[in-house]
Amino acid sequence: MSYRFTAMLHIPGDVREAVSFYERAFGATTGWSTPPAEDMVAQLLVHGAEFWVHPEGEAIGNPSPAQLGGTAVRLMLIVDDPDAVFDQAVASGAVVRSPMQDRDYGWRDGSVQDPFGHRWEIGKPL
């Protein structure tokens, strides 16, 4: 038996903008998608790590962080060079939530919020 875990991010507005942001910020590539349109659904891959983007839809149980007034989930992106990925995400339009730094719990990490309200922690163990 095989198991996988992946995240589905609910996106306010045009999902194509989210795909473009994740390509610039994290080097994401599209693995699968419906035809490009505002309501597209896409599987994105960051060096083999998978997540999905889907239009928000509170009526069908897919609220975006904006509809919730925030998010209860932080996505952890573990990378070899967290400083470079953090800086690339910020240059692409993410907002710094916590600066990149060595932590007393043995990690170097920082946190950003993407333009769609999702929080990303970018780091690596020291």
N, CA, C and O of each residue as an XYZ file, in Angstrom:
504
protein
N       0.854     -1.174      0.000
C       0.000      0.000      0.000
C       0.902      1.241      0.000
O       1.928      1.277      0.679
N       0.511      2.228     -0.754
C       1.294      3.450     -0.891
C       0.441      4.642     -0.474
O      -0.756      4.696     -0.755
N       1.079      5.595      0.202
C       0.385      6.814      0.623
C       1.190      8.030      0.174
O       2.418      7.988      0.102
N       0.475      9.113     -0.124
C       1.089     10.408     -0.408
C       0.296     11.465      0.326
O      -0.899     11.298      0.572
N       0.947     12.529      0.669
C       0.282     13.664      1.296
C       0.570     14.882      0.438
O       1.714     15.109      0.044
N      -0.461     15.669      0.147
C      -0.284     16.886     -0.627
C      -1.253     17.946     -0.117
O      -2.249     17.635      0.538
N      -0.951     19.179     -0.421
C      -1.804     20.295     -0.004
C      -2.569     20.828     -1.207
O      -2.066     20.811     -2.331
N      -3.789     21.302     -0.964
C      -4.603     21.973     -1.973
C      -4.800     23.400     -1.475
O      -5.467     23.616     -0.464
N      -4.225     24.374     -2.176
C      -4.346     25.777     -1.789
C      -5.500     26.415     -2.536
O      -5.547     26.375     -3.765
N      -6.429     27.003     -1.801
C      -7.576     27.661     -2.404
C      -7.199     29.111     -2.680
O      -6.778     29.838     -1.781
N      -7.355     29.515     -3.925
C      -6.838     30.781     -4.430
C      -7.971     31.750     -4.739
O      -8.883     31.418     -5.496
N      -7.919     32.954     -4.153
C      -8.883     33.982     -4.562
C      -8.465     34.554     -5.912
O      -7.275     34.729     -6.174
N      -9.426     34.839     -6.752
C      -9.106     35.440     -8.047
C      -8.672     34.406     -9.070
O      -9.091     33.249     -9.028
N      -7.833     34.844     -9.981
C      -7.414     34.048    -11.130
C      -6.290     33.091    -10.742
O      -5.205     33.530    -10.361
N      -6.539     31.810    -10.834
C      -5.558     30.787    -10.465
C      -4.305     30.895    -11.331
O      -3.216     30.534    -10.883
N      -4.442     31.384    -12.560
C      -3.275     31.544    -13.432
C      -2.243     32.474    -12.797
O      -1.042     32.279    -12.983
N      -2.696     33.482    -12.051
C      -1.774     34.384    -11.355
C      -1.007     33.633    -10.267
O       0.178     33.887    -10.052
N      -1.675     32.718     -9.591
C      -1.010     31.915     -8.560
C       0.039     31.007     -9.185
O       1.151     30.892     -8.669
N      -0.308     30.366    -10.286
C       0.657     29.495    -10.971
C       1.890     30.305    -11.346
O       3.017     29.858    -11.133
N       1.684     31.483    -11.897
C       2.799     32.351    -12.289
C       3.646     32.752    -11.075
O       4.875     32.728    -11.142
N       2.995     33.117     -9.974
C       3.734     33.481     -8.764
C       4.593     32.316     -8.271
O       5.776     32.504     -7.987
N       4.019     31.121     -8.165
C       4.766     29.975     -7.642
C       5.900     29.562     -8.581
O       6.923     29.043     -8.134
N       5.718     29.792     -9.875
C       6.824     29.552    -10.814
C       7.982     30.493    -10.512
O       9.132     30.061    -10.441
N       7.681     31.785    -10.334
C       8.725     32.780    -10.057
C       9.319     32.601     -8.661
O      10.538     32.639     -8.492
N       8.466     32.409     -7.672
C       8.920     32.394     -6.278
C       9.679     31.125     -5.908
O      10.690     31.193     -5.209
N       9.206     29.972     -6.367
C       9.765     28.700     -5.915
C      10.278     27.813     -7.050
O      10.735     26.696     -6.806
N      10.205     28.307     -8.291
C      10.626     27.479     -9.415
C       9.670     26.345     -9.709
O      10.077     25.313    -10.244
N       8.399     26.522     -9.366
C       7.395     25.469     -9.578
C       7.201     25.198    -11.069
O       7.342     26.089    -11.907
N       6.879     23.960    -11.368
C       6.478     23.570    -12.711
C       5.091     22.948    -12.607
O       4.704     22.449    -11.550
N       4.351     22.981    -13.702
C       3.014     22.404    -13.716
C       3.105     20.939    -14.096
O       3.635     20.590    -15.151
N       2.585     20.088    -13.228
C       2.539     18.663    -13.523
C       1.286     18.296    -14.301
O       1.345     17.518    -15.253
N       0.168     18.847    -13.902
C      -1.127     18.575    -14.528
C      -1.994     19.793    -14.299
O      -1.862     20.464    -13.275
N      -2.877     20.088    -15.233
C      -3.849     21.159    -15.006
C      -5.027     20.991    -15.948
O      -4.938     20.334    -16.985
N      -6.129     21.603    -15.554
C      -7.241     21.758    -16.468
C      -6.820     22.828    -17.480
O      -5.798     23.480    -17.270
N      -7.558     23.030    -18.552
C      -7.172     24.086    -19.501
C      -7.057     25.432    -18.785
O      -7.871     25.752    -17.920
N      -6.026     26.227    -19.157
C      -5.831     27.527    -18.503
C      -7.066     28.416    -18.622
O      -7.514     28.752    -19.719
N      -7.589     28.779    -17.483
C      -8.732     29.684    -17.362
C      -8.747     30.155    -15.923
O      -8.025     29.619    -15.083
N      -9.560     31.147    -15.636
C      -9.609     31.680    -14.279
C      -9.935     30.589    -13.258
O      -9.457     30.639    -12.124
N     -10.742     29.609    -13.651
C     -11.164     28.564    -12.721
C     -10.344     27.276    -12.865
O     -10.804     26.199    -12.485
N      -9.138     27.389    -13.411
C      -8.306     26.198    -13.609
C      -7.880     25.592    -12.281
O      -7.836     26.273    -11.256
N      -7.573     24.326    -12.314
C      -6.986     23.596    -11.196
C      -5.644     23.093    -11.692
O      -5.546     22.585    -12.809
N      -4.599     23.229    -10.866
C      -3.277     22.817    -11.322
C      -2.510     22.102    -10.219
O      -2.580     22.466     -9.045
N      -1.784     21.086    -10.626
C      -0.820     20.400     -9.776
C       0.525     21.071    -10.039
O       0.979     21.137    -11.182
N       1.160     21.568     -8.980
C       2.457     22.210     -9.117
C       3.507     21.372     -8.407
O       3.234     20.736     -7.390
N       4.711     21.385     -8.963
C       5.821     20.619     -8.413
C       7.000     21.557     -8.170
O       7.380     22.339     -9.042
N       7.569     21.467     -6.972
C       8.781     22.207     -6.632
C       9.838     21.162     -6.322
O       9.866     20.600     -5.227
N      10.701     20.906     -7.284
C      11.735     19.864     -7.151
C      11.129     18.537     -6.693
O      11.690     17.847     -5.842
N       9.981     18.191     -7.268
C       9.317     16.930     -6.977
C       8.296     16.996     -5.851
O       7.466     16.095     -5.725
N       8.335     18.043     -5.028
C       7.334     18.209     -3.969
C       6.062     18.775     -4.598
O       6.105     19.782     -5.304
N       4.950     18.130     -4.340
C       3.688     18.434     -5.011
C       2.754     19.237     -4.126
O       2.654     18.996     -2.924
N       2.068     20.199     -4.740
C       0.900     20.830     -4.131
C      -0.028     21.254     -5.265
O       0.374     21.281     -6.428
N      -1.255     21.581     -4.925
C      -2.280     21.914     -5.910
C      -2.826     23.306     -5.636
O      -2.843     23.760     -4.492
N      -3.270     23.979     -6.686
C      -3.978     25.248     -6.548
C      -5.349     25.094     -7.191
O      -5.504     24.461     -8.235
N      -6.335     25.689     -6.539
C      -7.737     25.519     -6.914
C      -8.454     26.828     -6.592
O      -8.114     27.479     -5.604
N      -9.433     27.228     -7.396
C     -10.156     28.458     -7.084
C     -10.874     28.352     -5.735
O     -11.363     27.288     -5.353
N     -10.924     29.476     -5.031
C     -11.694     29.505     -3.794
C     -13.156     29.251     -4.122
O     -13.595     29.483     -5.248
N     -13.890     28.784     -3.161
C     -15.316     28.539     -3.337
C     -15.913     28.174     -1.996
O     -16.101     26.997     -1.689
N     -16.210     29.177     -1.202
C     -16.711     28.932      0.154
C     -17.972     28.075      0.135
O     -18.172     27.240      1.017
N     -18.816     28.281     -0.862
C     -20.067     27.519     -0.935
C     -19.823     26.021     -1.119
O     -20.656     25.204     -0.727
N     -18.673     25.654     -1.721
C     -18.368     24.231     -1.911
C     -17.271     23.751     -0.958
O     -16.669     22.699     -1.174
N     -17.016     24.528      0.093
C     -16.068     24.104      1.121
C     -14.617     24.375      0.788
O     -13.732     23.707      1.321
N     -14.350     25.342     -0.082
C     -12.983     25.699     -0.453
C     -12.711     27.174     -0.161
O     -12.453     27.940     -1.089
N     -12.761     27.589      1.103
C     -12.511     29.003      1.396
C     -11.022     29.339      1.280
O     -10.157     28.533      1.622
N     -10.751     30.537      0.795
C      -9.375     31.026      0.739
C      -9.032     31.666      2.083
O      -9.931     31.924      2.882
N      -7.747     31.928      2.349
C      -7.391     32.634      3.583
C      -8.117     33.968      3.717
O      -8.476     34.365      4.826
N      -8.337     34.668      2.601
C      -9.047     35.948      2.670
C     -10.467     35.765      3.184
O     -10.955     36.579      3.968
N     -11.138     34.691      2.743
C     -12.504     34.436      3.201
C     -12.530     34.023      4.673
O     -13.517     34.255      5.371
N     -11.449     33.414      5.137
C     -11.373     32.969      6.533
C     -10.821     34.043      7.467
O     -10.894     33.904      8.687
N     -10.273     35.103      6.901
C      -9.633     36.124      7.716
C      -8.248     35.693      8.183
O      -7.764     36.186      9.202
N      -7.608     34.793      7.467
C      -6.276     34.276      7.804
C      -6.226     32.797      7.489
O      -7.185     32.223      6.973
N      -5.101     32.190      7.804
C      -4.946     30.767      7.539
C      -4.498     30.054      8.805
O      -3.812     30.638      9.644
N      -4.879     28.812      8.940
C      -4.492     28.018     10.108
C      -3.327     27.090      9.783
O      -2.905     26.301     10.629
N      -2.806     27.182      8.563
C      -1.776     26.257      8.112
C      -0.559     27.030      7.619
O      -0.690     28.025      6.906
N       0.629     26.561      8.007
C       1.870     27.047      7.411
C       2.452     25.901      6.604
O       2.527     24.767      7.077
N       2.854     26.201      5.406
C       3.494     25.208      4.550
C       4.994     25.311      4.775
O       5.545     26.412      4.769
N       5.658     24.185      4.973
C       7.094     24.181      5.225
C       7.807     23.733      3.966
O       7.593     22.623      3.480
N       8.652     24.601      3.444
C       9.453     24.296      2.266
C      10.894     24.134      2.737
O      11.558     25.110      3.085
N      11.367     22.899      2.742
C      12.718     22.584      3.216
C      13.627     22.526      1.997
O      13.407     21.731      1.082
N      14.654     23.377      1.991
C      15.517     23.544      0.819
C      16.980     23.602      1.246
O      17.290     23.839      2.413
N      17.870     23.383      0.286
C      19.304     23.441      0.561
C      19.777     24.856      0.870
O      20.635     25.045      1.731
N      19.224     25.857      0.175
C      19.644     27.251      0.343
C      18.423     28.111      0.691
O      17.865     28.780     -0.178
N      18.012     28.092      1.963
C      16.792     28.814      2.326
C      16.894     30.323      2.105
O      15.893     30.968      1.794
N      18.080     30.888      2.259
C      18.221     32.337      2.054
C      17.878     32.714      0.615
O      17.163     33.688      0.380
N      18.387     31.946     -0.346
C      18.127     32.247     -1.757
C      16.648     32.074     -2.095
O      16.078     32.912     -2.794
N      16.020     31.011     -1.618
C      14.602     30.777     -1.915
C      13.740     31.834     -1.234
O      12.784     32.327     -1.833
N      14.062     32.185     -0.003
C      13.353     33.239      0.735
C      13.434     34.558     -0.039
O      12.417     35.213     -0.267
N      14.649     34.942     -0.440
C      14.833     36.199     -1.176
C      14.096     36.179     -2.505
O      13.531     37.194     -2.913
N      14.092     35.035     -3.188
C      13.385     34.906     -4.459
C      11.879     35.052     -4.261
O      11.204     35.688     -5.071
N      11.352     34.465     -3.187
C       9.918     34.585     -2.905
C       9.542     36.039     -2.626
O       8.521     36.523     -3.115
N      10.361     36.731     -1.844
C      10.085     38.137     -1.529
C      10.179     38.991     -2.796
O       9.338     39.862     -3.020
N      11.193     38.746     -3.618
C      11.333     39.495     -4.873
C      10.156     39.244     -5.809
O       9.847     40.085     -6.653
N       9.499     38.100     -5.668
C       8.357     37.744     -6.514
C       7.033     38.274     -5.988
O       6.008     38.143     -6.656
N       7.039     38.879     -4.789
C       5.821     39.479     -4.262
C       5.344     38.951     -2.927
O       4.313     39.404     -2.429
N       6.063     37.999     -2.321
C       5.689     37.522     -0.983
C       6.060     38.585      0.055
O       6.969     39.386     -0.161
N       5.349     38.581      1.173
C       5.582     39.532      2.263
C       6.266     38.797      3.410
O       5.851     37.703      3.792
N       7.313     39.403      3.953
C       8.046     38.796      5.066
C       7.179     38.797      6.323
O       6.675     39.840      6.737
N       7.013     37.627      6.920
C       6.311     37.492      8.200
C       7.313     37.337      9.340
O       7.110     37.861     10.435
N       8.395     36.612      9.067
C       9.466     36.403     10.041
C      10.767     36.341      9.242
O      10.866     35.558      8.297
N      11.760     37.145      9.599
C      12.984     37.178      8.806
C      13.764     35.866      8.886
O      13.627     35.098      9.838
N      14.571     35.635      7.879
C      15.430     34.452      7.837
C      16.487     34.582      8.926
O      17.173     35.600      9.019
N      16.613     33.536      9.754
C      17.620     33.557     10.810
C      17.851     32.162     11.359
O      17.025     31.265     11.190
N      18.995     31.995     12.022
C      19.271     30.747     12.730
C      18.438     30.740     14.003
O      18.425     31.719     14.749
N      17.749     29.644     14.247
C      16.861     29.533     15.417
C      17.515     28.672     16.486
O      18.341     27.810     16.184
N      17.145     28.907     17.720
C      17.728     28.135     18.820
C      17.252     26.690     18.848
O      17.784     25.882     19.609
N      16.265     26.354     18.036
C      15.802     24.970     17.957
C      16.495     24.194     16.836
O      16.077     23.086     16.500
N      17.566     24.778     16.249
C      18.386     24.035     15.306
C      18.007     24.150     13.850
O      18.385     23.301     13.044
N      17.265     25.186     13.496
C      16.883     25.410     12.097
C      17.297     26.812     11.676
O      17.397     27.717     12.504
N      17.535     26.980     10.388
C      17.614     28.299      9.773
C      16.337     28.420      8.956
O      16.106     27.638      8.034
N      15.514     29.398      9.293
C      14.259     29.557      8.572
C      13.722     30.963      8.667
O      14.161     31.771      9.485
N      12.770     31.230      7.816
C      12.027     32.478      7.798
C      10.647     32.185      7.251
O      10.413     31.113      6.694
N       9.734     33.124      7.405
C       8.352     32.909      6.994
C       7.893     34.060      6.104
O       8.173     35.229      6.372
N       7.176     33.697      5.034
C       6.585     34.686      4.135
C       5.104     34.361      3.928
O       4.658     33.233      4.135
N       4.372     35.375      3.518
C       2.983     35.180      3.117
C       2.890     35.474      1.635
O       3.313     36.537      1.179
N       2.336     34.531      0.880
C       2.216     34.748     -0.557
C       1.068     35.719     -0.841
O       0.290     36.025      0.062
N       0.950     36.208     -2.078
C      -0.094     37.187     -2.397
C      -1.528     36.674     -2.242
O      -2.478     37.450     -2.351
N      -1.687     35.377     -1.989
C      -3.011     34.771     -1.895
C      -3.386     34.433     -0.455
O      -4.430     33.835     -0.197
N      -2.506     34.828      0.490
C      -2.785     34.657      1.908
C      -2.202     33.412      2.539
O      -2.385     33.196      3.737
N      -1.508     32.589      1.781
C      -0.922     31.356      2.323
C       0.446     31.654      2.913
O       1.224     32.418      2.340
N       0.743     31.039      4.079
C       2.020     31.238      4.761
C       2.968     30.101      4.456
O       2.593     28.929      4.493
N       4.199     30.464      4.155
C       5.252     29.525      3.821
C       6.413     29.725      4.777
O       6.902     30.843      4.934
N       6.851     28.669      5.409
C       8.074     28.688      6.185
C       9.143     28.037      5.317
O       8.976     26.910      4.850
N      10.229     28.748      5.108
C      11.296     28.281      4.233
C      12.531     28.066      5.093
O      12.971     28.988      5.780
N      13.095     26.872      5.067
C      14.247     26.644      5.926
C      14.932     25.305      5.710
O      14.648     24.557      4.774
N      15.859     25.046      6.642
C      16.579     23.770      6.663
C      17.141     23.575      8.057
O      17.393     24.539      8.781
N      17.338     22.300      8.431
C      17.990     22.059      9.718
C      19.452     22.460      9.645
O      20.100     22.299      8.611
N      19.964     22.980     10.747
C      21.384     23.368     10.801
C      22.247     22.170     11.110
O      23.468     22.295     11.196
